Amino acid sequence: MGLLGELLLLPFAPVRGTGWVLRKVVDEAEKQYYDPAAIQAELRALEERLEAGEIDEAEFDRLEDSLLDRLEQKQKGMQGQ
């Protein structure tokens, strides 16, 4: 892009910068959300809650399935790369 184009787009620089920052935040959030180590830690904490009687078996199964689905999605994503 030439100098003239850059000058014309200069007023939109804050918007472009904000968009870039938002993309980086979303990328990092997804990275942490699908991190296998984080999911395994959540599974351990979930099991501790079950053993402590904080949740019942049905709630444990529902939450465990959700965590295992996240782990599976991460693995599928890695295979597609």
PDB file of N, CA, C and O in Angstrom:
ATOM      1  N   MET A   1       0.859  -1.158   0.000  1.00  0.00           N
ATOM      2  CA  MET A   1       0.000   0.000   0.000  1.00  0.00           C
ATOM      3  C   MET A   1       0.906   1.221   0.000  1.00  0.00           C
ATOM      4  O   MET A   1       1.901   1.277   0.722  1.00  0.00           O
ATOM      5  N   GLY A   2       0.550   2.172  -0.803  1.00  0.00           N
ATOM      6  CA  GLY A   2       1.375   3.351  -0.935  1.00  0.00           C
ATOM      7  C   GLY A   2       1.159   4.352   0.184  1.00  0.00           C
ATOM      8  O   GLY A   2       0.320   4.171   1.066  1.00  0.00           O
ATOM      9  N   LEU A   3       1.937   5.399   0.117  1.00  0.00           N
ATOM     10  CA  LEU A   3       1.872   6.441   1.134  1.00  0.00           C
ATOM     11  C   LEU A   3       0.496   7.085   1.163  1.00  0.00           C
ATOM     12  O   LEU A   3      -0.042   7.353   2.238  1.00  0.00           O
ATOM     13  N   LEU A   4      -0.080   7.337  -0.015  1.00  0.00           N
ATOM     14  CA  LEU A   4      -1.406   7.955  -0.077  1.00  0.00           C
ATOM     15  C   LEU A   4      -2.459   7.062   0.583  1.00  0.00           C
ATOM     16  O   LEU A   4      -3.319   7.550   1.316  1.00  0.00           O
ATOM     17  N   GLY A   5      -2.390   5.782   0.327  1.00  0.00           N
ATOM     18  CA  GLY A   5      -3.325   4.848   0.943  1.00  0.00           C
ATOM     19  C   GLY A   5      -3.194   4.827   2.454  1.00  0.00           C
ATOM     20  O   GLY A   5      -4.190   4.797   3.176  1.00  0.00           O
ATOM     21  N   GLU A   6      -1.952   4.844   2.923  1.00  0.00           N
ATOM     22  CA  GLU A   6      -1.716   4.873   4.368  1.00  0.00           C
ATOM     23  C   GLU A   6      -2.284   6.147   4.985  1.00  0.00           C
ATOM     24  O   GLU A   6      -2.882   6.104   6.060  1.00  0.00           O
ATOM     25  N   LEU A   7      -2.101   7.270   4.315  1.00  0.00           N
ATOM     26  CA  LEU A   7      -2.629   8.538   4.830  1.00  0.00           C
ATOM     27  C   LEU A   7      -4.148   8.535   4.877  1.00  0.00           C
ATOM     28  O   LEU A   7      -4.748   9.046   5.822  1.00  0.00           O
ATOM     29  N   LEU A   8      -4.767   7.959   3.857  1.00  0.00           N
ATOM     30  CA  LEU A   8      -6.229   7.909   3.824  1.00  0.00           C
ATOM     31  C   LEU A   8      -6.784   6.983   4.905  1.00  0.00           C
ATOM     32  O   LEU A   8      -7.864   7.235   5.441  1.00  0.00           O
ATOM     33  N   LEU A   9      -6.065   5.927   5.225  1.00  0.00           N
ATOM     34  CA  LEU A   9      -6.530   4.963   6.222  1.00  0.00           C
ATOM     35  C   LEU A   9      -6.106   5.317   7.646  1.00  0.00           C
ATOM     36  O   LEU A   9      -6.503   4.645   8.598  1.00  0.00           O
ATOM     37  N   LEU A  10      -5.306   6.364   7.793  1.00  0.00           N
ATOM     38  CA  LEU A  10      -4.810   6.747   9.109  1.00  0.00           C
ATOM     39  C   LEU A  10      -5.912   6.976  10.142  1.00  0.00           C
ATOM     40  O   LEU A  10      -5.746   6.562  11.289  1.00  0.00           O
ATOM     41  N   PRO A  11      -7.032   7.616   9.789  1.00  0.00           N
ATOM     42  CA  PRO A  11      -8.086   7.788  10.803  1.00  0.00           C
ATOM     43  C   PRO A  11      -8.659   6.467  11.324  1.00  0.00           C
ATOM     44  O   PRO A  11      -9.243   6.430  12.407  1.00  0.00           O
ATOM     45  N   PHE A  12      -8.498   5.402  10.570  1.00  0.00           N
ATOM     46  CA  PHE A  12      -9.036   4.103  10.977  1.00  0.00           C
ATOM     47  C   PHE A  12      -8.029   3.256  11.748  1.00  0.00           C
ATOM     48  O   PHE A  12      -8.330   2.121  12.117  1.00  0.00           O
ATOM     49  N   ALA A  13      -6.845   3.791  11.992  1.00  0.00           N
ATOM     50  CA  ALA A  13      -5.802   3.040  12.689  1.00  0.00           C
ATOM     51  C   ALA A  13      -6.262   2.542  14.060  1.00  0.00           C
ATOM     52  O   ALA A  13      -5.996   1.385  14.387  1.00  0.00           O
ATOM     53  N   PRO A  14      -6.940   3.354  14.881  1.00  0.00           N
ATOM     54  CA  PRO A  14      -7.388   2.824  16.179  1.00  0.00           C
ATOM     55  C   PRO A  14      -8.341   1.632  16.043  1.00  0.00           C
ATOM     56  O   PRO A  14      -8.288   0.701  16.846  1.00  0.00           O
ATOM     57  N   VAL A  15      -9.196   1.659  15.047  1.00  0.00           N
ATOM     58  CA  VAL A  15     -10.131   0.552  14.828  1.00  0.00           C
ATOM     59  C   VAL A  15      -9.377  -0.698  14.401  1.00  0.00           C
ATOM     60  O   VAL A  15      -9.654  -1.797  14.881  1.00  0.00           O
ATOM     61  N   ARG A  16      -8.417  -0.520  13.489  1.00  0.00           N
ATOM     62  CA  ARG A  16      -7.623  -1.673  13.042  1.00  0.00           C
ATOM     63  C   ARG A  16      -6.802  -2.234  14.195  1.00  0.00           C
ATOM     64  O   ARG A  16      -6.669  -3.450  14.328  1.00  0.00           O
ATOM     65  N   GLY A  17      -6.257  -1.363  15.024  1.00  0.00           N
ATOM     66  CA  GLY A  17      -5.478  -1.802  16.176  1.00  0.00           C
ATOM     67  C   GLY A  17      -6.335  -2.544  17.185  1.00  0.00           C
ATOM     68  O   GLY A  17      -5.908  -3.553  17.747  1.00  0.00           O
ATOM     69  N   THR A  18      -7.539  -2.048  17.414  1.00  0.00           N
ATOM     70  CA  THR A  18      -8.460  -2.707  18.341  1.00  0.00           C
ATOM     71  C   THR A  18      -8.831  -4.091  17.831  1.00  0.00           C
ATOM     72  O   THR A  18      -8.907  -5.046  18.604  1.00  0.00           O
ATOM     73  N   GLY A  19      -9.061  -4.194  16.530  1.00  0.00           N
ATOM     74  CA  GLY A  19      -9.378  -5.498  15.935  1.00  0.00           C
ATOM     75  C   GLY A  19      -8.240  -6.482  16.105  1.00  0.00           C
ATOM     76  O   GLY A  19      -8.467  -7.657  16.394  1.00  0.00           O
ATOM     77  N   TRP A  20      -7.018  -6.010  15.929  1.00  0.00           N
ATOM     78  CA  TRP A  20      -5.852  -6.870  16.095  1.00  0.00           C
ATOM     79  C   TRP A  20      -5.751  -7.363  17.543  1.00  0.00           C
ATOM     80  O   TRP A  20      -5.509  -8.544  17.792  1.00  0.00           O
ATOM     81  N   VAL A  21      -5.940  -6.447  18.485  1.00  0.00           N
ATOM     82  CA  VAL A  21      -5.872  -6.806  19.899  1.00  0.00           C
ATOM     83  C   VAL A  21      -6.953  -7.829  20.242  1.00  0.00           C
ATOM     84  O   VAL A  21      -6.684  -8.800  20.948  1.00  0.00           O
ATOM     85  N   LEU A  22      -8.160  -7.619  19.751  1.00  0.00           N
ATOM     86  CA  LEU A  22      -9.255  -8.560  20.020  1.00  0.00           C
ATOM     87  C   LEU A  22      -8.948  -9.947  19.462  1.00  0.00           C
ATOM     88  O   LEU A  22      -9.236 -10.956  20.106  1.00  0.00           O
ATOM     89  N   ARG A  23      -8.362  -9.999  18.261  1.00  0.00           N
ATOM     90  CA  ARG A  23      -8.009 -11.306  17.684  1.00  0.00           C
ATOM     91  C   ARG A  23      -6.965 -12.006  18.544  1.00  0.00           C
ATOM     92  O   ARG A  23      -7.041 -13.217  18.747  1.00  0.00           O
ATOM     93  N   LYS A  24      -5.998 -11.260  19.046  1.00  0.00           N
ATOM     94  CA  LYS A  24      -4.962 -11.852  19.896  1.00  0.00           C
ATOM     95  C   LYS A  24      -5.559 -12.365  21.207  1.00  0.00           C
ATOM     96  O   LYS A  24      -5.186 -13.438  21.682  1.00  0.00           O
ATOM     97  N   VAL A  25      -6.484 -11.601  21.793  1.00  0.00           N
ATOM     98  CA  VAL A  25      -7.123 -12.015  23.045  1.00  0.00           C
ATOM     99  C   VAL A  25      -7.926 -13.297  22.829  1.00  0.00           C
ATOM    100  O   VAL A  25      -7.857 -14.220  23.641  1.00  0.00           O
ATOM    101  N   VAL A  26      -8.679 -13.354  21.746  1.00  0.00           N
ATOM    102  CA  VAL A  26      -9.482 -14.549  21.441  1.00  0.00           C
ATOM    103  C   VAL A  26      -8.566 -15.751  21.195  1.00  0.00           C
ATOM    104  O   VAL A  26      -8.843 -16.850  21.673  1.00  0.00           O
ATOM    105  N   ASP A  27      -7.487 -15.545  20.458  1.00  0.00           N
ATOM    106  CA  ASP A  27      -6.549 -16.645  20.196  1.00  0.00           C
ATOM    107  C   ASP A  27      -5.979 -17.203  21.502  1.00  0.00           C
ATOM    108  O   ASP A  27      -5.905 -18.419  21.680  1.00  0.00           O
ATOM    109  N   GLU A  28      -5.580 -16.318  22.411  1.00  0.00           N
ATOM    110  CA  GLU A  28      -5.013 -16.753  23.684  1.00  0.00           C
ATOM    111  C   GLU A  28      -6.067 -17.459  24.543  1.00  0.00           C
ATOM    112  O   GLU A  28      -5.774 -18.462  25.194  1.00  0.00           O
ATOM    113  N   ALA A  29      -7.292 -16.930  24.539  1.00  0.00           N
ATOM    114  CA  ALA A  29      -8.368 -17.556  25.319  1.00  0.00           C
ATOM    115  C   ALA A  29      -8.653 -18.965  24.807  1.00  0.00           C
ATOM    116  O   ALA A  29      -8.838 -19.890  25.599  1.00  0.00           O
ATOM    117  N   GLU A  30      -8.689 -19.130  23.489  1.00  0.00           N
ATOM    118  CA  GLU A  30      -8.916 -20.459  22.921  1.00  0.00           C
ATOM    119  C   GLU A  30      -7.760 -21.394  23.247  1.00  0.00           C
ATOM    120  O   GLU A  30      -7.972 -22.571  23.536  1.00  0.00           O
ATOM    121  N   LYS A  31      -6.550 -20.877  23.200  1.00  0.00           N
ATOM    122  CA  LYS A  31      -5.374 -21.685  23.519  1.00  0.00           C
ATOM    123  C   LYS A  31      -5.462 -22.207  24.951  1.00  0.00           C
ATOM    124  O   LYS A  31      -5.187 -23.381  25.200  1.00  0.00           O
ATOM    125  N   GLN A  32      -5.839 -21.353  25.880  1.00  0.00           N
ATOM    126  CA  GLN A  32      -5.962 -21.772  27.276  1.00  0.00           C
ATOM    127  C   GLN A  32      -7.167 -22.691  27.482  1.00  0.00           C
ATOM    128  O   GLN A  32      -7.096 -23.643  28.259  1.00  0.00           O
ATOM    129  N   TYR A  33      -8.272 -22.407  26.788  1.00  0.00           N
ATOM    130  CA  TYR A  33      -9.498 -23.197  26.939  1.00  0.00           C
ATOM    131  C   TYR A  33      -9.277 -24.646  26.495  1.00  0.00           C
ATOM    132  O   TYR A  33      -9.799 -25.573  27.114  1.00  0.00           O
ATOM    133  N   TYR A  34      -8.503 -24.837  25.422  1.00  0.00           N
ATOM    134  CA  TYR A  34      -8.289 -26.174  24.876  1.00  0.00           C
ATOM    135  C   TYR A  34      -6.972 -26.802  25.334  1.00  0.00           C
ATOM    136  O   TYR A  34      -6.610 -27.871  24.843  1.00  0.00           O
ATOM    137  N   ASP A  35      -6.249 -26.174  26.253  1.00  0.00           N
ATOM    138  CA  ASP A  35      -4.984 -26.696  26.732  1.00  0.00           C
ATOM    139  C   ASP A  35      -5.213 -28.014  27.474  1.00  0.00           C
ATOM    140  O   ASP A  35      -5.933 -28.046  28.472  1.00  0.00           O
ATOM    141  N   PRO A  36      -4.600 -29.107  26.989  1.00  0.00           N
ATOM    142  CA  PRO A  36      -4.812 -30.414  27.639  1.00  0.00           C
ATOM    143  C   PRO A  36      -4.452 -30.423  29.125  1.00  0.00           C
ATOM    144  O   PRO A  36      -5.137 -31.068  29.920  1.00  0.00           O
ATOM    145  N   ALA A  37      -3.400 -29.725  29.504  1.00  0.00           N
ATOM    146  CA  ALA A  37      -3.006 -29.690  30.920  1.00  0.00           C
ATOM    147  C   ALA A  37      -4.087 -29.013  31.763  1.00  0.00           C
ATOM    148  O   ALA A  37      -4.385 -29.463  32.869  1.00  0.00           O
ATOM    149  N   ALA A  38      -4.666 -27.945  31.248  1.00  0.00           N
ATOM    150  CA  ALA A  38      -5.729 -27.248  31.978  1.00  0.00           C
ATOM    151  C   ALA A  38      -6.978 -28.123  32.088  1.00  0.00           C
ATOM    152  O   ALA A  38      -7.639 -28.147  33.126  1.00  0.00           O
ATOM    153  N   ILE A  39      -7.292 -28.832  31.022  1.00  0.00           N
ATOM    154  CA  ILE A  39      -8.465 -29.719  31.036  1.00  0.00           C
ATOM    155  C   ILE A  39      -8.249 -30.848  32.042  1.00  0.00           C
ATOM    156  O   ILE A  39      -9.164 -31.199  32.787  1.00  0.00           O
ATOM    157  N   GLN A  40      -7.052 -31.414  32.066  1.00  0.00           N
ATOM    158  CA  GLN A  40      -6.761 -32.487  33.021  1.00  0.00           C
ATOM    159  C   GLN A  40      -6.844 -31.984  34.460  1.00  0.00           C
ATOM    160  O   GLN A  40      -7.309 -32.699  35.348  1.00  0.00           O
ATOM    161  N   ALA A  41      -6.392 -30.755  34.686  1.00  0.00           N
ATOM    162  CA  ALA A  41      -6.492 -30.171  36.030  1.00  0.00           C
ATOM    163  C   ALA A  41      -7.958 -29.984  36.417  1.00  0.00           C
ATOM    164  O   ALA A  41      -8.338 -30.219  37.564  1.00  0.00           O
ATOM    165  N   GLU A  42      -8.771 -29.564  35.461  1.00  0.00           N
ATOM    166  CA  GLU A  42     -10.205 -29.403  35.725  1.00  0.00           C
ATOM    167  C   GLU A  42     -10.854 -30.746  36.004  1.00  0.00           C
ATOM    168  O   GLU A  42     -11.740 -30.841  36.853  1.00  0.00           O
ATOM    169  N   LEU A  43     -10.423 -31.787  35.299  1.00  0.00           N
ATOM    170  CA  LEU A  43     -10.958 -33.131  35.558  1.00  0.00           C
ATOM    171  C   LEU A  43     -10.609 -33.600  36.969  1.00  0.00           C
ATOM    172  O   LEU A  43     -11.442 -34.191  37.655  1.00  0.00           O
ATOM    173  N   ARG A  44      -9.375 -33.334  37.399  1.00  0.00           N
ATOM    174  CA  ARG A  44      -8.973 -33.716  38.758  1.00  0.00           C
ATOM    175  C   ARG A  44      -9.799 -32.957  39.800  1.00  0.00           C
ATOM    176  O   ARG A  44     -10.252 -33.534  40.789  1.00  0.00           O
ATOM    177  N   ALA A  45      -9.985 -31.676  39.567  1.00  0.00           N
ATOM    178  CA  ALA A  45     -10.771 -30.857  40.502  1.00  0.00           C
ATOM    179  C   ALA A  45     -12.222 -31.333  40.536  1.00  0.00           C
ATOM    180  O   ALA A  45     -12.858 -31.342  41.590  1.00  0.00           O
ATOM    181  N   LEU A  46     -12.730 -31.722  39.387  1.00  0.00           N
ATOM    182  CA  LEU A  46     -14.096 -32.223  39.306  1.00  0.00           C
ATOM    183  C   LEU A  46     -14.247 -33.514  40.108  1.00  0.00           C
ATOM    184  O   LEU A  46     -15.236 -33.703  40.815  1.00  0.00           O
ATOM    185  N   GLU A  47     -13.262 -34.394  39.991  1.00  0.00           N
ATOM    186  CA  GLU A  47     -13.295 -35.646  40.751  1.00  0.00           C
ATOM    187  C   GLU A  47     -13.224 -35.381  42.259  1.00  0.00           C
ATOM    188  O   GLU A  47     -13.885 -36.053  43.051  1.00  0.00           O
ATOM    189  N   GLU A  48     -12.418 -34.396  42.637  1.00  0.00           N
ATOM    190  CA  GLU A  48     -12.332 -34.023  44.053  1.00  0.00           C
ATOM    191  C   GLU A  48     -13.670 -33.498  44.570  1.00  0.00           C
ATOM    192  O   GLU A  48     -14.060 -33.784  45.702  1.00  0.00           O
ATOM    193  N   ARG A  49     -14.367 -32.732  43.740  1.00  0.00           N
ATOM    194  CA  ARG A  49     -15.683 -32.222  44.125  1.00  0.00           C
ATOM    195  C   ARG A  49     -16.679 -33.358  44.307  1.00  0.00           C
ATOM    196  O   ARG A  49     -17.510 -33.322  45.215  1.00  0.00           O
ATOM    197  N   LEU A  50     -16.596 -34.366  43.444  1.00  0.00           N
ATOM    198  CA  LEU A  50     -17.477 -35.528  43.560  1.00  0.00           C
ATOM    199  C   LEU A  50     -17.186 -36.276  44.860  1.00  0.00           C
ATOM    200  O   LEU A  50     -18.103 -36.630  45.602  1.00  0.00           O
ATOM    201  N   GLU A  51     -15.915 -36.510  45.123  1.00  0.00           N
ATOM    202  CA  GLU A  51     -15.529 -37.241  46.337  1.00  0.00           C
ATOM    203  C   GLU A  51     -15.888 -36.460  47.603  1.00  0.00           C
ATOM    204  O   GLU A  51     -16.177 -37.060  48.638  1.00  0.00           O
ATOM    205  N   ALA A  52     -15.873 -35.134  47.527  1.00  0.00           N
ATOM    206  CA  ALA A  52     -16.208 -34.295  48.684  1.00  0.00           C
ATOM    207  C   ALA A  52     -17.716 -34.149  48.861  1.00  0.00           C
ATOM    208  O   ALA A  52     -18.179 -33.576  49.847  1.00  0.00           O
ATOM    209  N   GLY A  53     -18.481 -34.672  47.899  1.00  0.00           N
ATOM    210  CA  GLY A  53     -19.936 -34.597  47.987  1.00  0.00           C
ATOM    211  C   GLY A  53     -20.515 -33.261  47.547  1.00  0.00           C
ATOM    212  O   GLY A  53     -21.686 -32.979  47.804  1.00  0.00           O
ATOM    213  N   GLU A  54     -19.705 -32.432  46.884  1.00  0.00           N
ATOM    214  CA  GLU A  54     -20.185 -31.131  46.426  1.00  0.00           C
ATOM    215  C   GLU A  54     -21.115 -31.250  45.221  1.00  0.00           C
ATOM    216  O   GLU A  54     -21.991 -30.411  45.010  1.00  0.00           O
ATOM    217  N   ILE A  55     -20.909 -32.311  44.435  1.00  0.00           N
ATOM    218  CA  ILE A  55     -21.768 -32.560  43.270  1.00  0.00           C
ATOM    219  C   ILE A  55     -22.170 -34.023  43.280  1.00  0.00           C
ATOM    220  O   ILE A  55     -21.509 -34.858  43.897  1.00  0.00           O
ATOM    221  N   ASP A  56     -23.271 -34.327  42.583  1.00  0.00           N
ATOM    222  CA  ASP A  56     -23.704 -35.718  42.503  1.00  0.00           C
ATOM    223  C   ASP A  56     -23.133 -36.367  41.237  1.00  0.00           C
ATOM    224  O   ASP A  56     -22.481 -35.715  40.422  1.00  0.00           O
ATOM    225  N   GLU A  57     -23.394 -37.651  41.103  1.00  0.00           N
ATOM    226  CA  GLU A  57     -22.856 -38.424  39.987  1.00  0.00           C
ATOM    227  C   GLU A  57     -23.328 -37.893  38.628  1.00  0.00           C
ATOM    228  O   GLU A  57     -22.549 -37.844  37.676  1.00  0.00           O
ATOM    229  N   ALA A  58     -24.594 -37.499  38.543  1.00  0.00           N
ATOM    230  CA  ALA A  58     -25.141 -36.990  37.277  1.00  0.00           C
ATOM    231  C   ALA A  58     -24.449 -35.700  36.865  1.00  0.00           C
ATOM    232  O   ALA A  58     -24.096 -35.528  35.698  1.00  0.00           O
ATOM    233  N   GLU A  59     -24.254 -34.799  37.811  1.00  0.00           N
ATOM    234  CA  GLU A  59     -23.566 -33.540  37.526  1.00  0.00           C
ATOM    235  C   GLU A  59     -22.117 -33.810  37.130  1.00  0.00           C
ATOM    236  O   GLU A  59     -21.593 -33.185  36.207  1.00  0.00           O
ATOM    237  N   PHE A  60     -21.474 -34.740  37.830  1.00  0.00           N
ATOM    238  CA  PHE A  60     -20.104 -35.117  37.508  1.00  0.00           C
ATOM    239  C   PHE A  60     -20.023 -35.630  36.065  1.00  0.00           C
ATOM    240  O   PHE A  60     -19.150 -35.214  35.303  1.00  0.00           O
ATOM    241  N   ASP A  61     -20.931 -36.528  35.701  1.00  0.00           N
ATOM    242  CA  ASP A  61     -20.923 -37.085  34.343  1.00  0.00           C
ATOM    243  C   ASP A  61     -21.116 -36.003  33.290  1.00  0.00           C
ATOM    244  O   ASP A  61     -20.445 -36.004  32.258  1.00  0.00           O
ATOM    245  N   ARG A  62     -22.032 -35.083  33.555  1.00  0.00           N
ATOM    246  CA  ARG A  62     -22.306 -34.011  32.588  1.00  0.00           C
ATOM    247  C   ARG A  62     -21.067 -33.124  32.405  1.00  0.00           C
ATOM    248  O   ARG A  62     -20.681 -32.816  31.278  1.00  0.00           O
ATOM    249  N   LEU A  63     -20.458 -32.723  33.505  1.00  0.00           N
ATOM    250  CA  LEU A  63     -19.285 -31.850  33.432  1.00  0.00           C
ATOM    251  C   LEU A  63     -18.068 -32.578  32.860  1.00  0.00           C
ATOM    252  O   LEU A  63     -17.281 -31.994  32.116  1.00  0.00           O
ATOM    253  N   GLU A  64     -17.923 -33.847  33.209  1.00  0.00           N
ATOM    254  CA  GLU A  64     -16.815 -34.640  32.678  1.00  0.00           C
ATOM    255  C   GLU A  64     -16.944 -34.784  31.159  1.00  0.00           C
ATOM    256  O   GLU A  64     -15.958 -34.654  30.433  1.00  0.00           O
ATOM    257  N   ASP A  65     -18.158 -35.052  30.688  1.00  0.00           N
ATOM    258  CA  ASP A  65     -18.380 -35.168  29.244  1.00  0.00           C
ATOM    259  C   ASP A  65     -18.006 -33.879  28.528  1.00  0.00           C
ATOM    260  O   ASP A  65     -17.405 -33.907  27.454  1.00  0.00           O
ATOM    261  N   SER A  66     -18.364 -32.753  29.129  1.00  0.00           N
ATOM    262  CA  SER A  66     -18.034 -31.460  28.535  1.00  0.00           C
ATOM    263  C   SER A  66     -16.520 -31.264  28.438  1.00  0.00           C
ATOM    264  O   SER A  66     -16.015 -30.802  27.415  1.00  0.00           O
ATOM    265  N   LEU A  67     -15.805 -31.613  29.494  1.00  0.00           N
ATOM    266  CA  LEU A  67     -14.349 -31.478  29.484  1.00  0.00           C
ATOM    267  C   LEU A  67     -13.704 -32.429  28.480  1.00  0.00           C
ATOM    268  O   LEU A  67     -12.766 -32.052  27.777  1.00  0.00           O
ATOM    269  N   LEU A  68     -14.201 -33.651  28.415  1.00  0.00           N
ATOM    270  CA  LEU A  68     -13.653 -34.615  27.464  1.00  0.00           C
ATOM    271  C   LEU A  68     -13.939 -34.197  26.027  1.00  0.00           C
ATOM    272  O   LEU A  68     -13.123 -34.443  25.139  1.00  0.00           O
ATOM    273  N   ASP A  69     -15.089 -33.569  25.787  1.00  0.00           N
ATOM    274  CA  ASP A  69     -15.393 -33.039  24.456  1.00  0.00           C
ATOM    275  C   ASP A  69     -14.392 -31.957  24.060  1.00  0.00           C
ATOM    276  O   ASP A  69     -13.939 -31.915  22.916  1.00  0.00           O
ATOM    277  N   ARG A  70     -14.046 -31.078  25.012  1.00  0.00           N
ATOM    278  CA  ARG A  70     -13.045 -30.040  24.743  1.00  0.00           C
ATOM    279  C   ARG A  70     -11.709 -30.666  24.386  1.00  0.00           C
ATOM    280  O   ARG A  70     -11.039 -30.224  23.452  1.00  0.00           O
ATOM    281  N   LEU A  71     -11.324 -31.685  25.120  1.00  0.00           N
ATOM    282  CA  LEU A  71     -10.055 -32.357  24.862  1.00  0.00           C
ATOM    283  C   LEU A  71     -10.068 -33.015  23.485  1.00  0.00           C
ATOM    284  O   LEU A  71      -9.079 -32.959  22.754  1.00  0.00           O
ATOM    285  N   GLU A  72     -11.177 -33.628  23.140  1.00  0.00           N
ATOM    286  CA  GLU A  72     -11.309 -34.275  21.834  1.00  0.00           C
ATOM    287  C   GLU A  72     -11.265 -33.252  20.700  1.00  0.00           C
ATOM    288  O   GLU A  72     -10.650 -33.502  19.664  1.00  0.00           O
ATOM    289  N   GLN A  73     -11.915 -32.099  20.889  1.00  0.00           N
ATOM    290  CA  GLN A  73     -11.891 -31.051  19.869  1.00  0.00           C
ATOM    291  C   GLN A  73     -10.475 -30.562  19.640  1.00  0.00           C
ATOM    292  O   GLN A  73     -10.091 -30.305  18.499  1.00  0.00           O
ATOM    293  N   LYS A  74      -9.697 -30.427  20.690  1.00  0.00           N
ATOM    294  CA  LYS A  74      -8.304 -30.005  20.562  1.00  0.00           C
ATOM    295  C   LYS A  74      -7.515 -31.019  19.755  1.00  0.00           C
ATOM    296  O   LYS A  74      -6.732 -30.651  18.880  1.00  0.00           O
ATOM    297  N   GLN A  75      -7.723 -32.301  20.050  1.00  0.00           N
ATOM    298  CA  GLN A  75      -6.989 -33.342  19.341  1.00  0.00           C
ATOM    299  C   GLN A  75      -7.378 -33.385  17.865  1.00  0.00           C
ATOM    300  O   GLN A  75      -6.524 -33.597  17.004  1.00  0.00           O
ATOM    301  N   LYS A  76      -8.655 -33.187  17.574  1.00  0.00           N
ATOM    302  CA  LYS A  76      -9.096 -33.145  16.172  1.00  0.00           C
ATOM    303  C   LYS A  76      -8.492 -31.948  15.463  1.00  0.00           C
ATOM    304  O   LYS A  76      -8.106 -32.040  14.297  1.00  0.00           O
ATOM    305  N   GLY A  77      -8.410 -30.830  16.159  1.00  0.00           N
ATOM    306  CA  GLY A  77      -7.828 -29.629  15.584  1.00  0.00           C
ATOM    307  C   GLY A  77      -6.353 -29.814  15.254  1.00  0.00           C
ATOM    308  O   GLY A  77      -5.860 -29.303  14.249  1.00  0.00           O
ATOM    309  N   MET A  78      -5.662 -30.547  16.109  1.00  0.00           N
ATOM    310  CA  MET A  78      -4.241 -30.795  15.877  1.00  0.00           C
ATOM    311  C   MET A  78      -4.028 -31.736  14.700  1.00  0.00           C
ATOM    312  O   MET A  78      -3.037 -31.606  13.981  1.00  0.00           O
ATOM    313  N   GLN A  79      -4.936 -32.677  14.491  1.00  0.00           N
ATOM    314  CA  GLN A  79      -4.810 -33.608  13.383  1.00  0.00           C
ATOM    315  C   GLN A  79      -5.059 -32.901  12.064  1.00  0.00           C
ATOM    316  O   GLN A  79      -4.498 -33.288  11.038  1.00  0.00           O
ATOM    317  N   GLY A  80      -5.900 -31.862  12.076  1.00  0.00           N
ATOM    318  CA  GLY A  80      -6.224 -31.139  10.855  1.00  0.00           C
ATOM    319  C   GLY A  80      -5.141 -30.183  10.418  1.00  0.00           C
ATOM    320  O   GLY A  80      -5.193 -29.659   9.306  1.00  0.00           O
ATOM    321  N   GLN A  81      -4.153 -29.944  11.276  1.00  0.00           N
ATOM    322  CA  GLN A  81      -3.101 -28.975  10.936  1.00  0.00           C
ATOM    323  C   GLN A  81      -2.039 -29.598  10.098  1.00  0.00           C
ATOM    324  O   GLN A  81      -1.077 -28.927   9.721  1.00  0.00           O
TER     325      GLN A  81
END
